[in-house]
Amino acid sequence: MPVSNALLGMNARNYLYIRKYNRRKQKLVADDKLQTKKRLIAADVPTNAIIASFDSLQSVRDFDWGTLPSDFAIKPAHGYGGRGITVVRDWNGKNGKSGDKRTVNIFDLERIIFGALDGEHSLNNLPDTVFIEERIRTHSVFKKYIEKGVPDIRLIVCNMVPVMAMMRLPTMYSDGKANLHLGALGVGIDIRTGITTFGVIGNSQVLYIPGTKIKVRGIKIPDWEKILEIAVKAQQCSKLGFAGVDIVIDQSHGPLVLEINARPGLGIQIANQASLRTRLERIGDLKVQTVKRGVELARKLFAEESLEEVEEETALLGVIEKITIYGNVKKKTVRAKVDTGAYRTSIDSSLVEELGLDPHGTFVRVRSGSGRQKRRTVKLKFRMKGRDIETIATYTPRGHLRFPVIIGRKDMQGYLVDPGNIPEGVTVK
């Protein structure tokens, strides 16, 4: 039984968990991103590929820069907090664009790598190794939440059980880095459902993603079951008993392990409004034999109370949903785009005429891709995922657009949105 409901502190973390579960040799491997990546690849745990590595100045001078793909990332093996990472796009063998859109050439890349080899970014300023890896391409479901950078998911895994999880979203404050100490947004994730719960920047709770009107609560993380399984496999592979596993969701490859941390930070507790120590005490004596069993235990033990009754099949909306509109003349089933960025539902004016819908007689001002507009409104009743919804929608010609109806967040109450649920073959912008 848990003996403490207090948040886990750094001293208790070090003494009760890191000292107990993490041997020095394995911590040294986890501290080396290159060795960790090689270990992940050998164990067939999904991670982005290594393209090249450097351990001396001469190895840099001898490298053929024309062999690199168009996009890649340069990383010091012992960098920390996102420091020392250089992302390059549109590389043509001689020059390309850095993450801040500056032009970089071979001389610039050599200079960056020389500095990293000298220990410019390592924790103790000791000589380092450097590697080049495939660039992560942020999954499209996250692009509406960030301006730049790559969001990631941090999971604390102990004894083969995922204990706590959060999503880290880069913000304007963190300059594109998914680092809580630099101002990234930490969002707690319910272990059972993969649905976001609470948000925090620093020590302050936030309700909306900065720069948007999107609530932090209720976002469904795609491939959640797979993410949990990969996190457990990564912890096994690292030979650490207590680990922080960082996972990104790539547009093409899905969930990939970015790195493994032998001394995971404790801000994840604030994002989840829960004690990590209490959860760890619940699984400390368990004997878990398989990855599947570890995931099952996590989903049973650590479900968010307010989400325990969520029926994922009926309460979750995808990006595209079939709805049935009830008109005075007839009813019609159409495909609608679910848009959490829009407040009010909007319908094509041709449907208003076709179905004999009743104009409401008032106008509202809305913000659209073409600026602020004044639109007429209509009384609308439609059925979506087994529920009848009555609302006041705007209407405008939408014949040039792919979907005749946009569902605004005003009419999503009682639903959760899975931004990764996009029908095959459908492109959504």
ChimeraX attribute file (.defattr): number of C-alpha atoms within 10 A of each C-alpha:
attribute: neighborCount
match mode: 1-to-1
recipient: residues
	/A:1	7
	/A:2	11
	/A:3	9
	/A:4	13
	/A:5	12
	/A:6	11
	/A:7	17
	/A:8	20
	/A:9	13
	/A:10	13
	/A:11	10
	/A:12	13
	/A:13	19
	/A:14	14
	/A:15	11
	/A:16	13
	/A:17	19
	/A:18	21
	/A:19	14
	/A:20	12
	/A:21	18
	/A:22	19
	/A:23	14
	/A:24	13
	/A:25	10
	/A:26	15
	/A:27	19
	/A:28	14
	/A:29	20
	/A:30	24
	/A:31	20
	/A:32	19
	/A:33	24
	/A:34	23
	/A:35	14
	/A:36	23
	/A:37	26
	/A:38	14
	/A:39	17
	/A:40	24
	/A:41	16
	/A:42	10
	/A:43	14
	/A:44	12
	/A:45	18
	/A:46	19
	/A:47	25
	/A:48	20
	/A:49	13
	/A:50	16
	/A:51	15
	/A:52	15
	/A:53	19
	/A:54	20
	/A:55	15
	/A:56	16
	/A:57	13
	/A:58	9
	/A:59	10
	/A:60	19
	/A:61	12
	/A:62	8
	/A:63	13
	/A:64	10
	/A:65	17
	/A:66	13
	/A:67	11
	/A:68	17
	/A:69	17
	/A:70	17
	/A:71	19
	/A:72	20
	/A:73	19
	/A:74	23
	/A:75	24
	/A:76	30
	/A:77	25
	/A:78	25
	/A:79	24
	/A:80	14
	/A:81	14
	/A:82	15
	/A:83	14
	/A:84	21
	/A:85	18
	/A:86	18
	/A:87	20
	/A:88	24
	/A:89	19
	/A:90	14
	/A:91	20
	/A:92	16
	/A:93	15
	/A:94	12
	/A:95	20
	/A:96	18
	/A:97	18
	/A:98	20
	/A:99	15
	/A:100	10
	/A:101	11
	/A:102	10
	/A:103	15
	/A:104	16
	/A:105	17
	/A:106	15
	/A:107	11
	/A:108	12
	/A:109	18
	/A:110	15
	/A:111	12
	/A:112	19
	/A:113	27
	/A:114	20
	/A:115	17
	/A:116	26
	/A:117	23
	/A:118	16
	/A:119	21
	/A:120	20
	/A:121	24
	/A:122	20
	/A:123	13
	/A:124	11
	/A:125	14
	/A:126	13
	/A:127	16
	/A:128	25
	/A:129	23
	/A:130	26
	/A:131	18
	/A:132	22
	/A:133	22
	/A:134	19
	/A:135	18
	/A:136	22
	/A:137	16
	/A:138	19
	/A:139	19
	/A:140	15
	/A:141	19
	/A:142	17
	/A:143	13
	/A:144	14
	/A:145	19
	/A:146	18
	/A:147	15
	/A:148	17
	/A:149	19
	/A:150	21
	/A:151	26
	/A:152	25
	/A:153	26
	/A:154	29
	/A:155	27
	/A:156	27
	/A:157	28
	/A:158	23
	/A:159	23
	/A:160	31
	/A:161	31
	/A:162	29
	/A:163	25
	/A:164	26
	/A:165	27
	/A:166	29
	/A:167	25
	/A:168	27
	/A:169	28
	/A:170	27
	/A:171	26
	/A:172	15
	/A:173	13
	/A:174	17
	/A:175	15
	/A:176	21
	/A:177	24
	/A:178	24
	/A:179	20
	/A:180	22
	/A:181	13
	/A:182	18
	/A:183	21
	/A:184	25
	/A:185	30
	/A:186	32
	/A:187	30
	/A:188	29
	/A:189	30
	/A:190	26
	/A:191	25
	/A:192	21
	/A:193	19
	/A:194	24
	/A:195	23
	/A:196	25
	/A:197	22
	/A:198	22
	/A:199	28
	/A:200	26
	/A:201	23
	/A:202	17
	/A:203	11
	/A:204	9
	/A:205	16
	/A:206	19
	/A:207	15
	/A:208	15
	/A:209	21
	/A:210	20
	/A:211	11
	/A:212	12
	/A:213	15
	/A:214	19
	/A:215	17
	/A:216	22
	/A:217	19
	/A:218	20
	/A:219	20
	/A:220	24
	/A:221	24
	/A:222	19
	/A:223	14
	/A:224	16
	/A:225	17
	/A:226	12
	/A:227	23
	/A:228	28
	/A:229	20
	/A:230	22
	/A:231	31
	/A:232	26
	/A:233	21
	/A:234	30
	/A:235	26
	/A:236	20
	/A:237	18
	/A:238	25
	/A:239	17
	/A:240	27
	/A:241	21
	/A:242	27
	/A:243	32
	/A:244	25
	/A:245	27
	/A:246	23
	/A:247	26
	/A:248	25
	/A:249	26
	/A:250	18
	/A:251	14
	/A:252	10
	/A:253	14
	/A:254	18
	/A:255	25
	/A:256	20
	/A:257	23
	/A:258	21
	/A:259	21
	/A:260	30
	/A:261	23
	/A:262	24
	/A:263	18
	/A:264	20
	/A:265	15
	/A:266	16
	/A:267	20
	/A:268	26
	/A:269	19
	/A:270	23
	/A:271	29
	/A:272	23
	/A:273	16
	/A:274	18
	/A:275	19
	/A:276	24
	/A:277	22
	/A:278	18
	/A:279	20
	/A:280	22
	/A:281	14
	/A:282	15
	/A:283	22
	/A:284	12
	/A:285	9
	/A:286	13
	/A:287	11
	/A:288	15
	/A:289	10
	/A:290	13
	/A:291	17
	/A:292	15
	/A:293	14
	/A:294	24
	/A:295	25
	/A:296	17
	/A:297	18
	/A:298	21
	/A:299	20
	/A:300	11
	/A:301	14
	/A:302	17
	/A:303	16
	/A:304	19
	/A:305	8
	/A:306	9
	/A:307	15
	/A:308	13
	/A:309	8
	/A:310	14
	/A:311	11
	/A:312	13
	/A:313	8
	/A:314	13
	/A:315	15
	/A:316	20
	/A:317	20
	/A:318	18
	/A:319	19
	/A:320	20
	/A:321	20
	/A:322	14
	/A:323	21
	/A:324	18
	/A:325	20
	/A:326	19
	/A:327	20
	/A:328	11
	/A:329	11
	/A:330	11
	/A:331	15
	/A:332	14
	/A:333	12
	/A:334	13
	/A:335	15
	/A:336	22
	/A:337	20
	/A:338	23
	/A:339	19
	/A:340	22
	/A:341	13
	/A:342	18
	/A:343	18
	/A:344	20
	/A:345	24
	/A:346	24
	/A:347	22
	/A:348	19
	/A:349	19
	/A:350	15
	/A:351	20
	/A:352	19
	/A:353	13
	/A:354	14
	/A:355	16
	/A:356	15
	/A:357	20
	/A:358	14
	/A:359	17
	/A:360	14
	/A:361	9
	/A:362	11
	/A:363	13
	/A:364	12
	/A:365	11
	/A:366	14
	/A:367	11
	/A:368	9
	/A:369	6
	/A:370	6
	/A:371	7
	/A:372	10
	/A:373	13
	/A:374	12
	/A:375	15
	/A:376	17
	/A:377	22
	/A:378	21
	/A:379	16
	/A:380	22
	/A:381	17
	/A:382	17
	/A:383	15
	/A:384	16
	/A:385	15
	/A:386	9
	/A:387	11
	/A:388	13
	/A:389	14
	/A:390	12
	/A:391	15
	/A:392	18
	/A:393	24
	/A:394	27
	/A:395	21
	/A:396	17
	/A:397	13
	/A:398	17
	/A:399	12
	/A:400	8
	/A:401	9
	/A:402	12
	/A:403	16
	/A:404	21
	/A:405	24
	/A:406	24
	/A:407	24
	/A:408	18
	/A:409	19
	/A:410	13
	/A:411	18
	/A:412	20
	/A:413	8
	/A:414	9
	/A:415	16
	/A:416	20
	/A:417	21
	/A:418	22
	/A:419	22
	/A:420	17
	/A:421	18
	/A:422	15
	/A:423	12
	/A:424	6
	/A:425	6
	/A:426	8
	/A:427	8
	/A:428	13
	/A:429	5
